[in-house]
């Protein structure tokens, strides 16, 4: 479904987050329609400038959907909601509308990147290098700039970060796609891990002849779930392509760049870059020139962000960490003494590998656990970490946890405090950005 198909229709927009508001404003501004019904899962105030549109929630949602010609769902609204399952044939999403529009433009190539972790850095670095090579590039999607903001301009490339929420019901696919990895996350929205994996991979379900996608060969779960599309699959982190090894990025045995040359932190980012450079190579972009330009790329906030150094203690904000695997990658990115602060919303995740990583890394001197998953993480650590030099602390606030970690590291000569929650932020913060900003404020107040 394209945006032009919405002309003069009665539209129900479900979800009053950023994307929901944006689609209402866009359709009204471009005279597509002004007949809107607003829906939200929970009771909320009517957004500014939307006074003329009725707002429904609770038991009235079903009636509102029935009265509409088309329902546009926001990413946070699960496709598995019983109300949406009944009316799937007249439901679309902001992401699908935008991709349909962008893919209809002959001179624009859409590159979609997804994965459990590493999406944001991958799309940002790719867009940065394409821009540096002189291509007009639009960056949007789940990264924070809705794709709808790109529709009023023309681009050579649109690089889109696509979440599992956004990919789950797409009717089109990007010409080029990439998957960073596939871990256990977001099970509640998807009604289980199996659906999560299938919904993530649905990003490529509608690729056409000549389209292509790149997958991380080191992630077995990703390999398994993309096997059905193997005719269009190209692998990275393989010996005959781009791969990460010993804190460097290689292409067929030749070193392309070293992590120490970049402003990025984290060896896991080299795996992501192996995929990004695979795309650049496919597009016949000058790899040496792209690698040189990457040295100017500034890391995104809340992703292994170095916040401050105080009394020989480095404070690192990794609030984007919403899975144990992200914390494992972060742990392996730093040398010297480490104290971790972990915890967030329970998402039915397994922390055994996280605990095994802590056990195997004597540089991890302590873990401070917090929030809903705090007790679960603490229990797993108690069962698996037997090092006598390890300290487990169950905290009751971020302020106290940071202070405890800071005091501990000062006593042993310094090190790094790594705020790596390993869990989603919802229920405690609006999003990982608010959570990361809270950590920064706590550090600044020390």
C-alpha positions as CSV (number, residue, x, y, z in Angstrom):
1,X,0.0,0.0,0.0
2,X,1.3,3.4,-1.0
3,X,0.5,6.7,0.6
4,X,-1.5,7.7,-2.5
5,X,-3.8,4.8,-1.8
6,X,-5.0,6.6,1.4
7,X,-6.5,9.5,-0.5
8,X,-9.7,10.6,1.1
9,X,-9.9,7.5,3.3
10,X,-11.0,7.4,6.9
11,X,-7.7,6.6,8.7
12,X,-7.3,5.1,12.2
13,X,-3.8,5.8,13.5
14,X,-3.0,3.4,16.4
15,X,-0.2,4.6,18.7
16,X,0.4,8.2,19.7
17,X,4.2,8.0,19.8
18,X,6.4,9.9,17.4
19,X,5.6,7.8,14.3
20,X,1.8,8.0,14.9
21,X,1.9,11.8,15.2
22,X,4.2,12.1,12.2
23,X,1.9,10.2,9.9
24,X,-1.2,12.2,10.9
25,X,0.7,15.5,10.3
26,X,2.2,14.3,7.0
27,X,-1.2,13.1,5.5
28,X,-2.9,16.3,6.6
29,X,-0.1,18.5,5.3
30,X,-0.1,16.8,1.8
31,X,-3.9,16.9,1.6
32,X,-4.2,13.1,1.5
33,X,-7.0,13.0,4.1
34,X,-8.2,14.9,7.1
35,X,-10.5,12.2,8.3
36,X,-8.6,10.7,11.3
37,X,-9.4,8.5,14.3
38,X,-6.7,8.3,16.9
39,X,-6.2,5.2,19.0
40,X,-3.8,4.5,21.9
41,X,-3.4,1.4,24.1
42,X,-3.5,3.4,27.3
43,X,-5.3,6.6,28.3
44,X,-3.4,9.6,27.2
45,X,-3.8,13.3,26.5
46,X,-4.7,14.3,22.9
47,X,-1.6,15.5,21.1
48,X,-1.3,19.2,20.4
49,X,-3.0,20.3,17.1
50,X,-5.1,17.1,17.0
51,X,-8.1,18.6,18.8
52,X,-10.5,17.9,15.9
53,X,-9.8,14.2,15.8
54,X,-11.5,11.7,18.2
55,X,-9.2,9.7,20.5
56,X,-10.1,6.1,21.6
57,X,-8.5,3.7,24.0
58,X,-9.5,0.7,26.1
59,X,-12.8,-1.0,25.2
60,X,-13.6,1.5,22.5
61,X,-10.6,0.5,20.3
62,X,-12.5,-2.2,18.5
63,X,-15.3,0.1,17.4
64,X,-12.8,2.7,16.2
65,X,-11.1,0.1,14.0
66,X,-14.3,-1.1,12.5
67,X,-15.3,2.5,11.5
68,X,-12.0,3.1,9.7
69,X,-11.2,2.3,6.1
70,X,-7.5,1.8,6.9
71,X,-5.6,1.2,10.2
72,X,-2.1,2.5,10.4
73,X,-0.2,1.0,13.4
74,X,2.8,2.4,15.1
75,X,5.8,0.1,15.8
76,X,4.9,-0.4,19.4
77,X,1.5,-1.9,18.5
78,X,1.9,-5.6,18.2
79,X,0.6,-7.3,15.1
80,X,-0.5,-10.1,17.4
81,X,-3.1,-8.0,19.2
82,X,-6.5,-9.8,18.8
83,X,-8.1,-6.6,17.4
84,X,-5.5,-6.3,14.7
85,X,-5.5,-10.0,13.8
86,X,-9.2,-9.7,12.9
87,X,-8.6,-6.8,10.6
88,X,-5.2,-7.6,9.1
89,X,-6.5,-7.1,5.6
90,X,-7.0,-3.3,6.2
91,X,-4.0,-2.7,8.4
92,X,-0.7,-1.2,7.4
93,X,2.2,0.5,9.1
94,X,4.1,3.8,8.8
95,X,7.2,1.8,7.8
96,X,5.5,-0.2,5.1
97,X,3.9,3.0,3.6
98,X,7.3,4.7,3.5
99,X,9.2,1.7,2.0
100,X,6.5,1.3,-0.7
101,X,6.9,5.0,-1.6
102,X,10.8,5.0,-1.5
103,X,11.1,1.7,-3.5
104,X,8.9,3.2,-6.3
105,X,11.6,5.8,-7.0
106,X,13.8,4.5,-9.7
107,X,16.9,6.5,-8.8
108,X,16.8,5.6,-5.0
109,X,18.3,2.4,-3.5
110,X,17.0,1.4,-0.1
111,X,19.3,-0.4,2.2
112,X,17.6,-1.9,5.3
113,X,19.6,-3.1,8.3
114,X,18.3,-5.1,11.1
115,X,19.5,-7.4,13.9
116,X,19.2,-7.8,17.7
117,X,22.1,-5.6,18.4
118,X,24.4,-3.3,16.3
119,X,21.7,-1.8,14.0
120,X,22.2,1.8,14.9
121,X,25.9,2.0,14.6
122,X,25.8,0.0,11.3
123,X,23.3,2.3,9.6
124,X,25.0,5.4,10.9
125,X,28.5,4.4,9.8
126,X,27.2,3.2,6.4
127,X,25.3,6.4,5.7
128,X,28.3,8.4,6.9
129,X,30.7,6.7,4.5
130,X,28.2,6.9,1.5
131,X,27.9,10.7,2.2
132,X,31.6,11.0,2.3
133,X,31.9,9.4,-1.1
134,X,29.5,12.0,-2.5
135,X,26.2,10.2,-2.5
136,X,23.1,12.0,-1.2
137,X,22.0,9.7,1.6
138,X,19.0,9.7,3.8
139,X,19.2,8.0,7.2
140,X,16.1,7.0,9.1
141,X,13.8,4.4,10.6
142,X,14.2,3.0,14.1
143,X,17.3,5.1,14.7
144,X,15.2,8.1,15.8
145,X,14.4,9.8,12.5
146,X,11.1,8.4,11.1
147,X,11.3,7.4,7.4
148,X,8.4,9.6,6.7
149,X,10.7,12.6,7.2
150,X,12.7,11.5,4.1
151,X,9.7,11.4,1.7
152,X,9.8,15.0,0.7
153,X,13.4,14.8,-0.7
154,X,15.2,12.7,-3.3
155,X,18.2,10.5,-2.4
156,X,20.7,8.2,-4.1
157,X,20.5,5.9,-1.1
158,X,18.2,5.6,1.9
159,X,19.7,3.7,4.8
160,X,17.0,2.4,7.1
161,X,17.3,0.8,10.5
162,X,14.4,-1.6,10.8
163,X,13.3,-3.2,14.0
164,X,11.5,-6.5,14.3
165,X,8.4,-4.5,15.2
166,X,8.6,-2.6,11.9
167,X,9.6,-5.7,9.8
168,X,6.9,-8.0,11.1
169,X,4.2,-7.1,8.6
170,X,6.0,-5.5,5.6
171,X,4.6,-6.1,2.2
172,X,7.9,-5.0,0.4
173,X,11.6,-5.4,1.1
174,X,14.7,-3.2,0.6
175,X,16.8,-4.0,-2.5
176,X,19.8,-4.5,-0.2
177,X,19.5,-5.7,3.4
178,X,21.9,-6.7,6.2
179,X,21.5,-8.6,9.5
180,X,23.9,-8.0,12.3
181,X,22.9,-11.0,14.5
182,X,19.9,-12.7,16.1
183,X,19.5,-13.0,19.9
184,X,16.8,-13.7,22.4
185,X,14.8,-10.4,22.9
186,X,11.4,-8.8,22.5
187,X,9.5,-12.1,23.1
188,X,6.4,-10.5,24.7
189,X,5.5,-8.2,21.7
190,X,6.0,-11.2,19.4
191,X,4.3,-13.8,21.5
192,X,7.5,-15.8,21.8
193,X,11.0,-16.1,20.5
194,X,10.2,-18.1,17.4
195,X,7.9,-15.3,16.2
196,X,10.5,-12.7,17.0
197,X,13.1,-14.5,14.8
198,X,10.6,-14.9,11.9
199,X,9.4,-11.3,12.2
200,X,13.0,-10.0,12.1
201,X,13.8,-12.0,9.0
202,X,10.5,-10.9,7.4
203,X,12.5,-7.9,6.4
204,X,13.7,-9.8,3.3
205,X,10.6,-11.9,2.6
206,X,9.5,-9.8,-0.3
207,X,12.9,-9.2,-2.0
208,X,12.8,-9.5,-5.8
209,X,15.2,-11.1,-8.3
210,X,18.4,-9.1,-8.2
211,X,18.0,-8.1,-4.6
212,X,20.5,-9.2,-2.0
213,X,21.1,-9.4,1.7
214,X,24.2,-9.9,3.9
215,X,24.3,-12.1,7.0
216,X,26.8,-12.6,9.8
217,X,28.1,-16.1,9.4
218,X,29.3,-16.2,13.0
219,X,25.7,-16.1,14.3
220,X,24.2,-19.5,14.0
221,X,20.7,-18.5,14.8
222,X,20.8,-15.9,12.1
223,X,22.1,-18.5,9.6
224,X,19.3,-20.9,10.5
225,X,16.5,-18.4,10.1
226,X,17.8,-17.0,6.9
227,X,18.5,-20.4,5.3
228,X,15.2,-20.3,3.4
229,X,16.4,-17.2,1.5
230,X,19.9,-18.5,0.9
231,X,19.8,-17.9,-2.9
232,X,20.0,-14.2,-2.2
233,X,22.2,-14.4,0.9
234,X,25.8,-13.3,1.0
235,X,27.9,-13.9,4.1
236,X,30.4,-11.8,6.0
237,X,32.8,-12.6,8.8
238,X,34.1,-15.3,6.5
239,X,37.7,-15.9,5.2
240,X,36.9,-15.1,1.6
241,X,35.2,-11.8,2.5
242,X,35.3,-9.1,5.2
243,X,35.9,-10.4,8.7
244,X,36.9,-9.2,12.2
245,X,39.9,-10.6,13.9
246,X,42.2,-9.4,16.7
247,X,40.7,-5.9,16.9
248,X,41.1,-5.4,13.2
249,X,38.9,-5.6,10.0
250,X,40.2,-7.7,7.1
251,X,39.2,-8.4,3.6
252,X,40.4,-11.8,2.3
253,X,43.5,-11.7,4.6
254,X,44.3,-8.0,4.0
255,X,43.9,-5.6,6.9
256,X,41.5,-2.8,6.1
257,X,41.6,-0.9,9.4
258,X,42.4,-1.3,13.1
259,X,40.0,-0.5,15.9
260,X,42.6,1.8,17.5
261,X,42.3,4.1,14.4
262,X,38.6,4.7,15.0
263,X,36.6,6.7,17.5
264,X,34.3,3.7,17.9
265,X,34.8,1.4,21.0
266,X,33.9,-2.3,21.1
267,X,35.3,-5.2,19.1
268,X,31.8,-6.2,18.3
269,X,31.5,-3.1,16.1
270,X,34.2,-4.7,13.8
271,X,31.7,-7.5,13.1
272,X,29.1,-5.0,12.2
273,X,31.6,-3.1,10.0
274,X,32.4,-6.4,8.2
275,X,28.8,-6.3,7.1
276,X,28.8,-2.6,6.3
277,X,31.9,-2.9,4.1
278,X,30.4,-5.9,2.4
279,X,27.6,-3.6,1.2
280,X,30.1,-1.0,0.2
281,X,32.0,-3.5,-1.8
282,X,28.8,-4.7,-3.5
283,X,28.0,-1.1,-4.5
284,X,31.6,-0.7,-6.0
285,X,32.5,1.9,-3.4
286,X,36.2,2.6,-3.0
287,X,37.0,0.6,0.2
288,X,40.2,2.3,1.1
289,X,38.6,5.8,0.8
290,X,35.6,4.6,2.8
291,X,37.9,3.2,5.5
292,X,39.8,6.4,5.7
293,X,36.6,8.5,6.0
294,X,35.4,6.2,8.8
295,X,38.2,7.5,11.1
296,X,36.1,10.8,11.3
297,X,32.9,9.0,12.3
298,X,31.7,10.0,15.8
299,X,30.1,7.1,17.9
300,X,26.4,7.4,18.7
301,X,25.4,8.4,22.2
302,X,24.5,5.6,24.7
303,X,26.5,3.1,22.8
304,X,29.8,2.5,24.7
305,X,29.8,6.2,25.2
306,X,32.7,7.5,27.2
307,X,31.1,10.0,29.6
308,X,33.9,11.1,31.9
309,X,37.1,10.2,33.7
310,X,37.3,11.0,37.4
311,X,40.2,10.0,39.7
312,X,41.4,7.4,37.2
313,X,37.9,5.9,36.8
314,X,36.3,5.9,33.3
315,X,32.5,6.0,33.1
316,X,31.0,4.3,30.1
317,X,27.3,4.7,29.1
318,X,26.0,1.6,27.2
319,X,22.3,2.2,27.8
320,X,21.5,0.8,24.4
321,X,22.5,-2.6,25.8
322,X,19.1,-4.5,26.1
323,X,20.4,-8.0,25.9
324,X,23.0,-10.1,27.7
325,X,24.9,-10.6,24.4
326,X,25.4,-6.8,24.2
327,X,27.0,-6.8,27.7
328,X,29.3,-9.6,26.7
329,X,30.5,-7.6,23.7
330,X,31.0,-4.6,25.9
331,X,33.0,-6.5,28.5
332,X,35.4,-7.7,25.8
333,X,35.9,-4.1,24.6
334,X,37.8,-2.9,27.7
335,X,41.0,-3.7,29.4
336,X,41.8,-3.1,33.1
337,X,39.5,-3.3,36.1
338,X,35.8,-3.4,35.4
339,X,32.7,-2.9,37.4
340,X,29.4,-3.6,35.7
341,X,26.0,-2.1,36.5
342,X,23.2,-4.2,35.0
343,X,19.4,-4.6,35.2
344,X,16.2,-3.4,33.6
345,X,12.8,-4.7,32.5
346,X,12.4,-8.5,32.5
347,X,12.2,-9.9,29.0
348,X,12.6,-13.6,29.8
349,X,16.3,-13.5,28.9
350,X,18.9,-16.1,29.9
351,X,21.9,-14.7,31.7
352,X,24.0,-17.9,31.8
353,X,26.4,-16.8,29.1
354,X,26.6,-13.3,30.7
355,X,27.6,-15.0,34.0
356,X,30.1,-17.3,32.2
357,X,31.7,-14.3,30.6
358,X,32.1,-12.6,34.0
359,X,33.5,-15.8,35.5
360,X,36.1,-16.1,32.6
361,X,37.2,-12.4,32.9
362,X,39.1,-11.7,36.1
363,X,39.2,-8.0,35.1
364,X,35.5,-7.9,36.0
365,X,35.8,-7.1,39.7
366,X,32.2,-6.6,40.6
367,X,28.6,-6.5,39.2
368,X,26.0,-4.2,40.7
369,X,22.4,-5.4,39.8
370,X,19.3,-3.2,39.6
371,X,15.6,-3.0,38.7
372,X,13.3,-5.8,37.8
373,X,15.9,-8.1,36.3
374,X,18.4,-7.4,39.1
375,X,17.5,-10.4,41.3
376,X,17.5,-12.8,38.3
377,X,20.9,-11.6,37.2
378,X,22.2,-11.8,40.7
379,X,21.0,-15.3,41.1
380,X,22.6,-16.4,37.9
381,X,25.9,-14.8,38.9
382,X,25.8,-16.5,42.3
383,X,25.4,-19.9,40.7
384,X,28.1,-19.4,38.0
385,X,30.8,-17.1,39.2
386,X,33.1,-18.8,41.7
387,X,36.1,-16.4,41.6
388,X,37.1,-15.3,45.1
389,X,38.0,-11.9,43.9
390,X,34.5,-11.2,42.5
391,X,32.0,-9.0,44.3
392,X,28.2,-9.1,43.7
393,X,26.2,-6.1,44.9
394,X,22.4,-5.8,44.7
395,X,21.7,-2.1,44.4
396,X,18.5,-0.2,45.0
397,X,19.0,3.0,42.9
398,X,21.2,4.1,40.0
399,X,22.7,6.9,42.2
400,X,23.8,4.5,44.9
401,X,25.1,1.9,42.5
402,X,27.3,4.4,40.6
403,X,28.7,5.7,43.9
404,X,29.4,2.1,45.2
405,X,31.2,1.2,41.9
406,X,33.2,4.5,41.9
407,X,34.3,3.9,45.5
408,X,35.3,0.3,44.8
409,X,37.5,1.2,41.8
410,X,39.2,4.1,43.5
411,X,40.3,1.7,46.2
412,X,42.0,-0.6,43.7
413,X,43.7,2.0,41.6
414,X,41.0,2.8,39.0
415,X,39.3,1.2,36.1
416,X,36.1,1.4,34.2
417,X,32.5,1.6,35.3
418,X,30.4,0.1,32.5
419,X,26.7,0.8,32.6
420,X,25.4,-2.0,30.5
421,X,21.8,-2.8,31.5
422,X,21.4,-6.0,29.5
423,X,17.7,-5.4,29.6
424,X,15.1,-3.1,28.1
425,X,14.3,0.2,29.8
426,X,10.5,0.2,29.7
427,X,8.7,0.4,33.0
428,X,11.5,2.5,34.5
429,X,12.3,4.9,31.7
430,X,10.6,6.0,28.4
431,X,13.5,4.5,26.4
432,X,17.2,3.8,26.5
433,X,18.0,7.5,25.8
434,X,16.3,8.7,29.0
435,X,18.0,5.9,30.9
436,X,21.4,6.8,29.5
437,X,20.9,10.5,30.2
438,X,20.0,9.6,33.8
439,X,23.3,7.7,34.1
440,X,25.2,10.7,32.7
441,X,23.5,13.1,35.2
442,X,24.5,10.7,38.0
443,X,28.1,10.7,36.9
444,X,28.2,14.5,36.5
445,X,26.8,14.9,40.1
446,X,29.6,12.8,41.7
